[in-house]
Amino acid sequence: MKVIQFLALLSLSALLCACAAVKGGTDVDDGRNALLAGNYKAAVGYFQEAEQADPSYMYGTELREGVASFLGRSQYLTGDYAQARQNLEKALSRHKSDNLARLYLGLTLYRLGDQKAALMNIERGMKGLDNWLNYLNTNFAFEFGQGWDPGGTIRADIKTNLAMISSGNIDWPKLVANGERLGIRVEQEEQNYRTQNLSTYR
């Protein structure tokens, strides 16, 4: 009898975990749609629900993004910098190669007044995104790589920003605006790729 009860509880636990993953995935999809539409407050709500449902949920196959990363970026865009920092640091502790989280952590630190740490994270985030896009386009040029920044415009913008950083002559308002635009453009690129390859994406 105890074995049957144990197996029943195990099955129920597995079912609840599966439901949480589905709920988390749906909330992330809704949050991304709100984010790309510029409805950042709604995006925060969806990503908070996703974090509660399944904090370990990862979105995408090429650009791996966790729930805390989405939540932190959305909080940054609503001006909630203290919470954004907390969630972006959490995202990086879970997934160190999340270059979008790294970029937005840098932007957040600038807003919080720490220019030195901000610059380091913005630079690392942009270099990581540039390396990742180059890797896709070099190693998978005839597969899924061809759908990511095919004209090289994102990489060209990154190089312009990195040149500004390396010159030491930082135009902070310009760098921050460029960083924010870059974050949304990379997310839009993911959406474009997903739309074009819906049948094979996941």
C-alpha positions in Angstrom: 0.0 0.0 0.0 2.8 2.4 0.9 4.5 1.7 -2.5 1.3 2.6 -4.3 0.9 5.8 -2.3 4.6 6.7 -3.0 4.1 6.0 -6.8 0.9 8.1 -6.8 2.7 11.0 -5.1 5.7 10.7 -7.5 3.3 10.8 -10.5 1.5 13.8 -9.1 4.8 15.6 -8.4 5.9 14.9 -12.0 2.6 16.2 -13.4 2.8 19.4 -11.3 6.4 20.0 -12.5 5.3 19.6 -16.1 2.4 22.0 -15.6 4.7 24.5 -14.1 7.1 24.3 -17.0 4.2 24.8 -19.5 2.9 27.7 -17.5 6.3 29.3 -17.2 6.9 28.9 -21.0 3.5 30.5 -21.8 4.2 33.4 -19.4 7.7 33.9 -21.0 6.1 33.9 -24.5 3.6 36.5 -23.4 6.3 38.5 -21.6 8.5 38.6 -24.7 5.6 39.8 -26.9 4.9 42.6 -24.4 8.6 43.4 -24.2 8.9 43.7 -28.0 5.7 45.8 -28.2 7.2 48.2 -25.7 4.7 47.3 -22.9 7.4 46.9 -20.2 5.1 46.9 -17.2 3.0 44.1 -18.6 6.3 42.2 -19.5 7.4 42.5 -15.8 4.1 40.9 -14.7 4.4 38.0 -17.1 8.0 37.3 -16.2 7.2 37.5 -12.5 4.6 34.8 -13.0 7.0 32.8 -15.0 9.6 33.1 -12.3 7.1 31.8 -9.7 6.0 28.9 -11.9 9.4 27.7 -13.0 12.5 29.8 -12.1 14.8 27.4 -14.0 12.9 27.7 -17.4 15.2 28.5 -20.3 13.9 30.0 -23.5 15.3 29.3 -27.0 17.8 27.0 -28.4 20.5 29.3 -29.9 20.2 32.3 -27.6 19.6 30.7 -24.2 17.8 33.1 -21.9 16.5 32.4 -18.4 13.4 33.9 -16.7 15.5 36.0 -14.3 17.3 37.6 -17.3 14.0 38.6 -18.9 12.6 39.9 -15.6 15.7 41.9 -14.8 15.8 43.5 -18.3 12.1 44.4 -18.1 12.5 45.9 -14.7 15.4 48.0 -16.0 13.2 49.3 -18.8 10.5 50.3 -16.3 13.1 52.2 -14.2 13.2 49.7 -11.3 17.0 49.5 -11.2 17.4 48.0 -7.7 15.2 45.0 -8.6 16.7 44.8 -12.1 20.2 44.5 -10.6 19.1 41.7 -8.2 17.5 39.7 -11.0 20.3 40.2 -13.5 22.9 39.1 -11.0 20.7 36.1 -10.3 20.5 35.3 -14.0 24.3 35.5 -14.4 24.8 33.2 -11.4 22.6 30.6 -13.1 23.9 31.1 -16.7 27.2 32.9 -16.9 27.2 33.3 -20.7 23.9 35.2 -20.8 25.4 38.2 -22.6 22.1 40.1 -22.7 21.9 39.9 -18.9 25.5 41.1 -18.7 24.8 44.0 -21.0 21.7 45.1 -19.0 23.5 44.6 -15.7 26.0 47.2 -17.0 23.3 49.6 -18.1 21.6 49.1 -14.6 24.9 49.8 -12.8 25.3 53.0 -14.8 21.8 54.1 -13.7 22.8 53.3 -10.1 25.9 55.5 -10.4 28.7 52.9 -10.7 30.3 53.9 -14.0 33.4 51.7 -13.6 31.4 48.4 -13.1 28.9 49.6 -15.7 31.5 50.0 -18.4 33.1 46.6 -17.7 29.8 44.8 -17.9 28.6 46.7 -21.0 31.8 45.9 -22.8 31.8 42.2 -21.7 28.1 41.9 -22.8 28.7 43.5 -26.2 31.9 41.4 -26.8 30.0 38.3 -25.8 27.1 39.1 -28.2 29.5 39.9 -31.0 31.5 36.6 -30.5 28.3 34.6 -30.3 26.9 36.1 -33.6 30.2 35.6 -35.3 30.3 32.0 -34.1 26.8 31.3 -35.5 27.5 33.0 -38.8 30.9 31.3 -39.2 30.1 27.8 -38.1 26.5 27.5 -39.1 26.3 29.8 -42.1 24.3 27.3 -44.2 22.1 26.2 -41.3 20.4 28.3 -38.6 23.3 30.8 -38.5 22.2 32.4 -41.7 19.0 33.7 -39.9 20.9 35.7 -37.3 22.1 39.2 -38.2 22.5 38.2 -41.9 23.5 41.7 -43.0 25.9 42.2 -40.1 24.2 45.4 -38.9 24.0 44.4 -35.3 27.7 43.4 -35.3 28.7 46.7 -37.0 26.9 48.6 -34.3 28.6 46.6 -31.6 32.0 47.3 -33.1 31.2 51.0 -33.2 30.3 50.9 -29.5 33.3 48.9 -28.5 35.6 51.3 -30.4 34.1 54.2 -28.3 34.8 52.2 -25.2 38.3 51.4 -26.1 39.0 55.0 -27.0 38.3 56.1 -23.5 36.2 58.9 -24.7 32.8 57.7 -23.5 29.6 59.5 -24.5 27.5 57.9 -21.8 24.0 59.0 -23.0 24.9 57.6 -26.4 26.4 54.4 -25.1 23.4 53.7 -22.8 20.9 54.4 -25.6 22.8 52.2 -28.0 23.0 49.4 -25.4 19.2 49.6 -24.8 18.6 49.5 -28.5 21.0 46.6 -29.0 19.2 44.5 -26.4 15.9 45.0 -28.1 17.3 44.3 -31.5 18.9 41.0 -30.5 15.6 40.0 -28.9 13.8 41.0 -32.1 16.3 39.0 -34.2 15.4 36.0 -32.0 11.7 36.6 -32.7 12.3 37.0 -36.5 14.3 33.8 -36.6 11.6 32.0 -34.6 8.8 33.2 -36.9 10.7 32.2 -40.0 11.6 28.7 -38.7 8.5 28.0 -36.5 8.3 24.3 -37.6 11.9 23.5 -36.6 12.7 26.0 -33.9 12.1 24.0 -30.8 
